[in-house]
Amino acid sequence: KVVRKRMIIECDGHDFHDRTKEQARKDRERDRVLQSFGYRVYRYTGSEIWSDVFKCAYEAISVLIREAYNEA
């Protein structure tokens, strides 16, 4: 059985855009639209990624594998 999963990983932080209430609102709105199309959206701060990029990647991949396994 083939199981397909979709995930979008976003990097949030001041290096990428100002963290204002308006930007946060736009981010949440974007998340809802993407989720309505079946995408799981994971957001990481730039600091999280710089601190441990492998931890971030492992977390995201683990979720996809676990969900695929549960559906198979």
Buried (B, 14 or more C-beta within 10 A) or exposed (E): EEEEBEBBBBBBBEEEEEEEEEEEEEBEEEBEEBEEEEBBBBBBBEEBBEEEEEEBEEBBEEBBEEBBEEEE
